[in-house]
Amino acid sequence: MIEEKEQTPVIILLLNVFVFPSMLTRTVTEVSYDTFLNLIDEGQRLRA
């Protein structure tokens, strides 16, 4: 069986490869310029 010292780097590697990138990616929704202007005029907040 793998010792605890050897498991830690493997767990960190898996977290860095699979978990953290999916948590940090932003989704972008494309809208037309007219829709963008309408959102601004209505005072809706655009998410940064």
Biopython code that builds the backbone (N, CA, C, O; Angstrom):
import numpy as np
from Bio.PDB.StructureBuilder import StructureBuilder

atoms = [
    (1, "MET", "N", (0.842, -1.184, 0.000)),
    (1, "MET", "CA", (0.000, 0.000, 0.000)),
    (1, "MET", "C", (0.889, 1.250, 0.000)),
    (1, "MET", "O", (2.011, 1.232, 0.506)),
    (2, "ILE", "N", (0.366, 2.320, -0.573)),
    (2, "ILE", "CA", (1.127, 3.561, -0.676)),
    (2, "ILE", "C", (1.121, 4.263, 0.672)),
    (2, "ILE", "O", (0.089, 4.371, 1.334)),
    (3, "GLU", "N", (2.300, 4.737, 1.062)),
    (3, "GLU", "CA", (2.409, 5.464, 2.325)),
    (3, "GLU", "C", (1.777, 6.842, 2.192)),
    (3, "GLU", "O", (1.585, 7.339, 1.082)),
    (4, "GLU", "N", (1.454, 7.456, 3.327)),
    (4, "GLU", "CA", (0.799, 8.757, 3.328)),
    (4, "GLU", "C", (1.676, 9.826, 2.674)),
    (4, "GLU", "O", (1.153, 10.725, 2.016)),
    (5, "LYS", "N", (2.986, 9.747, 2.840)),
    (5, "LYS", "CA", (3.887, 10.724, 2.227)),
    (5, "LYS", "C", (3.811, 10.667, 0.708)),
    (5, "LYS", "O", (3.956, 11.691, 0.040)),
    (6, "GLU", "N", (3.586, 9.484, 0.161)),
    (6, "GLU", "CA", (3.525, 9.328, -1.286)),
    (6, "GLU", "C", (2.146, 9.680, -1.838)),
    (6, "GLU", "O", (2.025, 10.008, -3.019)),
    (7, "GLN", "N", (1.117, 9.618, -1.016)),
    (7, "GLN", "CA", (-0.242, 9.918, -1.466)),
    (7, "GLN", "C", (-0.463, 11.418, -1.648)),
    (7, "GLN", "O", (-1.189, 11.831, -2.552)),
    (8, "THR", "N", (0.153, 12.228, -0.806)),
    (8, "THR", "CA", (-0.091, 13.666, -0.826)),
    (8, "THR", "C", (0.228, 14.299, -2.186)),
    (8, "THR", "O", (-0.613, 15.037, -2.699)),
    (9, "PRO", "N", (1.383, 14.057, -2.790)),
    (9, "PRO", "CA", (1.643, 14.664, -4.111)),
    (9, "PRO", "C", (0.657, 14.192, -5.182)),
    (9, "PRO", "O", (0.300, 14.955, -6.080)),
    (10, "VAL", "N", (0.224, 12.954, -5.087)),
    (10, "VAL", "CA", (-0.718, 12.426, -6.076)),
    (10, "VAL", "C", (-2.063, 13.133, -5.940)),
    (10, "VAL", "O", (-2.681, 13.487, -6.943)),
    (11, "ILE", "N", (-2.514, 13.336, -4.723)),
    (11, "ILE", "CA", (-3.786, 14.026, -4.480)),
    (11, "ILE", "C", (-3.701, 15.469, -4.964)),
    (11, "ILE", "O", (-4.628, 15.957, -5.611)),
    (12, "ILE", "N", (-2.613, 16.151, -4.663)),
    (12, "ILE", "CA", (-2.433, 17.534, -5.111)),
    (12, "ILE", "C", (-2.404, 17.600, -6.632)),
    (12, "ILE", "O", (-2.999, 18.503, -7.220)),
    (13, "LEU", "N", (-1.736, 16.677, -7.265)),
    (13, "LEU", "CA", (-1.681, 16.632, -8.721)),
    (13, "LEU", "C", (-3.075, 16.447, -9.307)),
    (13, "LEU", "O", (-3.437, 17.143, -10.256)),
    (14, "LEU", "N", (-3.853, 15.537, -8.769)),
    (14, "LEU", "CA", (-5.201, 15.307, -9.269)),
    (14, "LEU", "C", (-6.090, 16.528, -9.070)),
    (14, "LEU", "O", (-6.887, 16.870, -9.944)),
    (15, "LEU", "N", (-5.955, 17.182, -7.925)),
    (15, "LEU", "CA", (-6.727, 18.406, -7.690)),
    (15, "LEU", "C", (-6.348, 19.483, -8.701)),
    (15, "LEU", "O", (-7.219, 20.161, -9.246)),
    (16, "ASN", "N", (-5.059, 19.640, -8.949)),
    (16, "ASN", "CA", (-4.596, 20.661, -9.892)),
    (16, "ASN", "C", (-5.032, 20.374, -11.323)),
    (16, "ASN", "O", (-5.259, 21.302, -12.099)),
    (17, "VAL", "N", (-5.149, 19.119, -11.671)),
    (17, "VAL", "CA", (-5.498, 18.764, -13.037)),
    (17, "VAL", "C", (-7.007, 18.835, -13.279)),
    (17, "VAL", "O", (-7.442, 19.309, -14.329)),
    (18, "PHE", "N", (-7.810, 18.366, -12.313)),
    (18, "PHE", "CA", (-9.243, 18.223, -12.558)),
    (18, "PHE", "C", (-10.137, 19.216, -11.819)),
    (18, "PHE", "O", (-11.087, 19.732, -12.408)),
    (19, "VAL", "N", (-9.866, 19.490, -10.577)),
    (19, "VAL", "CA", (-10.796, 20.264, -9.760)),
    (19, "VAL", "C", (-10.602, 21.767, -9.922)),
    (19, "VAL", "O", (-11.552, 22.476, -10.254)),
    (20, "PHE", "N", (-9.411, 22.256, -9.699)),
    (20, "PHE", "CA", (-9.172, 23.698, -9.704)),
    (20, "PHE", "C", (-9.449, 24.364, -11.049)),
    (20, "PHE", "O", (-10.043, 25.442, -11.058)),
    (21, "PRO", "N", (-9.056, 23.790, -12.179)),
    (21, "PRO", "CA", (-9.367, 24.453, -13.454)),
    (21, "PRO", "C", (-10.871, 24.621, -13.682)),
    (21, "PRO", "O", (-11.305, 25.649, -14.203)),
    (22, "SER", "N", (-11.663, 23.628, -13.300)),
    (22, "SER", "CA", (-13.103, 23.751, -13.511)),
    (22, "SER", "C", (-13.720, 24.787, -12.578)),
    (22, "SER", "O", (-14.744, 25.381, -12.914)),
    (23, "MET", "N", (-13.124, 25.009, -11.429)),
    (23, "MET", "CA", (-13.634, 26.008, -10.498)),
    (23, "MET", "C", (-13.261, 27.418, -10.936)),
    (23, "MET", "O", (-13.979, 28.368, -10.624)),
    (24, "LEU", "N", (-12.162, 27.568, -11.646)),
    (24, "LEU", "CA", (-11.644, 28.885, -11.974)),
    (24, "LEU", "C", (-12.034, 29.391, -13.361)),
    (24, "LEU", "O", (-11.794, 30.553, -13.688)),
    (25, "THR", "N", (-12.631, 28.527, -14.175)),
    (25, "THR", "CA", (-12.994, 28.981, -15.517)),
    (25, "THR", "C", (-14.246, 29.842, -15.459)),
    (25, "THR", "O", (-15.170, 29.573, -14.692)),
    (26, "ARG", "N", (-14.257, 30.869, -16.276)),
    (26, "ARG", "CA", (-15.413, 31.752, -16.368)),
    (26, "ARG", "C", (-16.185, 31.411, -17.632)),
    (26, "ARG", "O", (-15.609, 31.048, -18.658)),
    (27, "THR", "N", (-17.478, 31.534, -17.536)),
    (27, "THR", "CA", (-18.285, 31.311, -18.724)),
    (27, "THR", "C", (-18.606, 32.663, -19.357)),
    (27, "THR", "O", (-18.909, 33.635, -18.666)),
    (28, "VAL", "N", (-18.534, 32.699, -20.655)),
    (28, "VAL", "CA", (-18.784, 33.921, -21.398)),
    (28, "VAL", "C", (-20.011, 33.693, -22.264)),
    (28, "VAL", "O", (-20.084, 32.721, -23.014)),
    (29, "THR", "N", (-20.976, 34.602, -22.151)),
    (29, "THR", "CA", (-22.167, 34.539, -22.989)),
    (29, "THR", "C", (-22.090, 35.666, -24.008)),
    (29, "THR", "O", (-22.025, 36.844, -23.658)),
    (30, "GLU", "N", (-22.099, 35.278, -25.266)),
    (30, "GLU", "CA", (-22.030, 36.280, -26.318)),
    (30, "GLU", "C", (-23.416, 36.855, -26.556)),
    (30, "GLU", "O", (-24.395, 36.119, -26.682)),
    (31, "VAL", "N", (-23.486, 38.178, -26.616)),
    (31, "VAL", "CA", (-24.729, 38.864, -26.934)),
    (31, "VAL", "C", (-24.433, 39.897, -28.008)),
    (31, "VAL", "O", (-23.296, 40.332, -28.189)),
    (32, "SER", "N", (-25.474, 40.270, -28.702)),
    (32, "SER", "CA", (-25.284, 41.294, -29.726)),
    (32, "SER", "C", (-25.054, 42.639, -29.052)),
    (32, "SER", "O", (-25.302, 42.805, -27.857)),
    (33, "TYR", "N", (-24.583, 43.577, -29.829)),
    (33, "TYR", "CA", (-24.305, 44.909, -29.290)),
    (33, "TYR", "C", (-25.599, 45.578, -28.838)),
    (33, "TYR", "O", (-25.617, 46.281, -27.828)),
    (34, "ASP", "N", (-26.691, 45.359, -29.592)),
    (34, "ASP", "CA", (-27.988, 45.923, -29.208)),
    (34, "ASP", "C", (-28.441, 45.380, -27.851)),
    (34, "ASP", "O", (-28.924, 46.132, -27.005)),
    (35, "THR", "N", (-28.283, 44.085, -27.652)),
    (35, "THR", "CA", (-28.653, 43.486, -26.368)),
    (35, "THR", "C", (-27.793, 44.044, -25.258)),
    (35, "THR", "O", (-28.282, 44.322, -24.163)),
    (36, "PHE", "N", (-26.523, 44.207, -25.534)),
    (36, "PHE", "CA", (-25.614, 44.786, -24.556)),
    (36, "PHE", "C", (-26.060, 46.189, -24.151)),
    (36, "PHE", "O", (-26.103, 46.515, -22.965)),
    (37, "LEU", "N", (-26.387, 47.007, -25.133)),
    (37, "LEU", "CA", (-26.843, 48.368, -24.842)),
    (37, "LEU", "C", (-28.158, 48.366, -24.068)),
    (37, "LEU", "O", (-28.351, 49.186, -23.171)),
    (38, "ASN", "N", (-29.063, 47.447, -24.410)),
    (38, "ASN", "CA", (-30.327, 47.348, -23.679)),
    (38, "ASN", "C", (-30.091, 46.971, -22.223)),
    (38, "ASN", "O", (-30.745, 47.511, -21.330)),
    (39, "LEU", "N", (-29.180, 46.064, -21.978)),
    (39, "LEU", "CA", (-28.861, 45.673, -20.603)),
    (39, "LEU", "C", (-28.304, 46.854, -19.823)),
    (39, "LEU", "O", (-28.642, 47.051, -18.656)),
    (40, "ILE", "N", (-27.455, 47.634, -20.468)),
    (40, "ILE", "CA", (-26.877, 48.808, -19.819)),
    (40, "ILE", "C", (-27.966, 49.831, -19.523)),
    (40, "ILE", "O", (-28.011, 50.395, -18.430)),
    (41, "ASP", "N", (-28.845, 50.073, -20.500)),
    (41, "ASP", "CA", (-29.922, 51.052, -20.309)),
    (41, "ASP", "C", (-30.883, 50.649, -19.201)),
    (41, "ASP", "O", (-31.402, 51.502, -18.480)),
    (42, "GLU", "N", (-31.123, 49.334, -19.063)),
    (42, "GLU", "CA", (-32.028, 48.844, -18.037)),
    (42, "GLU", "C", (-31.353, 48.809, -16.660)),
    (42, "GLU", "O", (-32.007, 48.553, -15.649)),
    (43, "GLY", "N", (-30.081, 49.060, -16.631)),
    (43, "GLY", "CA", (-29.359, 49.083, -15.362)),
    (43, "GLY", "C", (-29.005, 47.706, -14.837)),
    (43, "GLY", "O", (-28.647, 47.551, -13.669)),
    (44, "GLN", "N", (-29.106, 46.707, -15.700)),
    (44, "GLN", "CA", (-28.734, 45.367, -15.261)),
    (44, "GLN", "C", (-27.227, 45.275, -15.147)),
    (44, "GLN", "O", (-26.485, 45.783, -15.988)),
    (45, "ARG", "N", (-26.803, 44.627, -14.108)),
    (45, "ARG", "CA", (-25.376, 44.492, -13.866)),
    (45, "ARG", "C", (-24.820, 43.368, -14.722)),
    (45, "ARG", "O", (-25.365, 42.264, -14.750)),
    (46, "LEU", "N", (-23.749, 43.654, -15.408)),
    (46, "LEU", "CA", (-23.053, 42.625, -16.162)),
    (46, "LEU", "C", (-22.035, 41.974, -15.257)),
    (46, "LEU", "O", (-21.259, 42.658, -14.590)),
    (47, "ARG", "N", (-22.034, 40.681, -15.232)),
    (47, "ARG", "CA", (-21.090, 39.966, -14.356)),
    (47, "ARG", "C", (-19.697, 40.047, -14.909)),
    (47, "ARG", "O", (-19.470, 39.855, -16.104)),
    (48, "ALA", "N", (-18.759, 40.335, -14.022)),
    (48, "ALA", "CA", (-17.365, 40.449, -14.442)),
    (48, "ALA", "C", (-16.673, 39.113, -14.354)),
    (48, "ALA", "O", (-15.487, 39.011, -14.669)),
]
sb = StructureBuilder()
sb.init_structure("model")
sb.init_model(0)
sb.init_chain("A")
sb.init_seg("    ")
for serial, (resi, resn, name, xyz) in enumerate(atoms, 1):
    if name == "N":
        sb.init_residue(resn, " ", resi, " ")
    sb.init_atom(name, np.array(xyz, "f"), 0.0, 1.0, " ", f" {name:<3s}", serial, name[0])
structure = sb.get_structure()
